[in-house]
Amino acid sequence: MRRFLNGKRVGEQPVAVEQRYTATFAVLYAPGTLKAVGMKGDRGVAEGILTTAGAPDRT
């Protein structure tokens, strides 16, 4: 699993049945786009994207 914040890779972690196909990353908040890419070898096979809706109410 690769994680990207605003187009910059912020982490990579293997996932398998032993981890219950779960990866955990600590990422500081930044407005924009957070993308997770499921990898099979060097090829991306799945992705999920979260995007901030606008300016935060408070931090």
Backbone bond lengths (Angstrom), bond angles and torsions (degrees), N, CA, C in turn:
res aa  C-N    CA-C-N  psi(-1)  N-CA   C-N-CA  omega(-1)  CA-C   N-CA-C  phi
1 M - - - 1.434 - - 1.517 107.10 -
2 R 1.320 115.77 129.18 1.463 121.84 174.41 1.513 108.57 -112.89
3 R 1.326 115.21 140.87 1.462 120.86 -179.97 1.520 108.50 -120.04
4 F 1.343 115.81 134.81 1.463 122.37 -179.44 1.520 109.11 -126.26
5 L 1.325 116.52 138.05 1.457 122.46 174.63 1.517 107.15 -120.38
6 N 1.328 115.45 114.69 1.467 121.89 -178.48 1.527 111.73 53.80
7 G 1.330 116.22 41.87 1.454 122.05 175.69 1.519 115.39 84.89
8 K 1.320 118.29 -6.13 1.469 121.96 -179.60 1.524 109.38 -104.00
9 R 1.338 116.17 128.92 1.469 119.24 179.24 1.518 109.39 -66.88
10 V 1.339 116.09 126.14 1.459 121.47 -179.23 1.523 112.09 -113.91
11 G 1.324 117.30 -0.77 1.452 118.99 177.22 1.505 112.49 174.13
12 E 1.324 113.98 159.00 1.460 121.73 174.60 1.515 107.07 -147.38
13 Q 1.328 115.80 137.08 1.448 120.65 -175.87 1.525 109.30 -149.60
14 P 1.334 117.41 134.16 1.464 118.19 176.46 1.528 110.55 -71.54
15 V 1.308 116.47 145.55 1.461 121.34 173.67 1.526 107.99 -130.73
16 A 1.317 114.87 144.41 1.462 121.45 -179.96 1.525 107.94 -157.80
17 V 1.305 115.50 -179.05 1.461 119.93 -178.82 1.531 110.52 -57.80
18 E 1.338 118.00 -32.84 1.465 120.75 -179.78 1.534 111.81 -62.16
19 Q 1.333 117.91 -32.02 1.459 122.10 177.46 1.528 111.30 -96.14
20 R 1.309 116.37 10.43 1.474 122.46 -176.81 1.525 109.99 57.38
21 Y 1.335 115.90 34.99 1.470 123.48 178.74 1.529 111.53 53.75
22 T 1.328 116.25 39.88 1.459 122.18 -178.37 1.522 110.26 -123.72
23 A 1.321 116.31 133.58 1.464 122.51 173.68 1.522 107.82 -120.21
24 T 1.327 116.93 141.05 1.452 121.92 179.81 1.517 109.12 -122.34
25 F 1.334 116.11 128.55 1.457 121.81 -179.54 1.524 108.77 -127.41
26 A 1.331 117.01 141.52 1.459 121.88 171.51 1.527 106.60 -100.58
27 V 1.331 116.07 117.20 1.469 121.68 -177.85 1.518 107.89 -132.09
28 L 1.331 117.28 129.50 1.457 120.66 175.63 1.519 109.68 -66.73
29 Y 1.328 116.32 146.87 1.454 120.35 -179.55 1.527 110.75 -65.52
30 A 1.300 115.25 136.27 1.464 122.98 169.72 1.521 106.09 -150.09
31 P 1.317 118.50 135.66 1.461 119.33 177.92 1.519 109.85 -64.64
32 G 1.310 116.34 149.24 1.454 120.72 178.16 1.508 111.77 135.73
33 T 1.339 116.00 -134.95 1.461 122.22 -173.36 1.518 110.73 -123.41
34 L 1.329 115.66 130.89 1.458 123.01 174.06 1.521 106.71 -112.12
35 K 1.332 117.00 123.97 1.466 120.56 -176.64 1.521 109.59 -126.71
36 A 1.317 116.61 133.89 1.460 123.57 174.10 1.523 107.75 -111.79
37 V 1.333 116.56 132.42 1.466 121.57 -178.80 1.525 108.15 -122.23
38 G 1.335 116.15 119.91 1.456 121.83 174.22 1.517 108.64 -79.89
39 M 1.319 116.06 129.34 1.457 121.49 -174.72 1.525 111.18 -109.78
40 K 1.308 115.10 147.63 1.464 122.41 169.35 1.523 104.16 -129.54
41 G 1.337 115.91 100.62 1.449 120.01 -170.50 1.517 108.52 70.20
42 D 1.313 117.25 -126.62 1.463 121.88 178.21 1.521 112.84 -99.97
43 R 1.325 116.87 10.46 1.466 121.17 -174.82 1.523 110.44 -111.48
44 G 1.342 116.40 131.79 1.455 120.68 174.83 1.521 110.04 -73.97
45 V 1.339 117.18 128.76 1.464 120.60 -177.21 1.523 113.18 -117.78
46 A 1.344 117.15 -12.30 1.472 121.26 178.47 1.515 108.10 -157.61
47 E 1.332 116.84 152.24 1.453 118.71 176.07 1.520 110.82 -151.05
48 G 1.315 113.66 152.85 1.457 122.02 174.85 1.516 108.03 -132.40
49 I 1.331 117.01 140.71 1.458 121.22 -176.17 1.528 109.45 -130.41
50 L 1.333 115.62 133.52 1.464 122.96 172.44 1.514 107.47 -120.35
51 T 1.338 117.20 135.45 1.456 121.99 -179.11 1.520 109.31 -128.58
52 T 1.323 116.49 137.37 1.470 119.49 177.21 1.523 109.02 -65.47
53 A 1.316 115.22 146.33 1.460 120.08 -176.84 1.519 112.59 -83.41
54 G 1.291 118.24 -24.19 1.457 121.49 -177.65 1.516 110.18 171.70
55 A 1.307 116.69 -159.76 1.451 121.13 -179.61 1.523 110.24 -65.45
56 P 1.335 118.44 140.30 1.463 120.43 179.32 1.518 111.47 -68.67
57 D 1.318 117.16 148.56 1.471 122.11 174.28 1.520 110.09 -68.52
58 R 1.347 115.47 -41.73 1.466 121.86 178.78 1.528 107.99 -164.51
59 T 1.307 115.47 160.96 1.473 120.03 176.97 1.501 110.11 -125.88
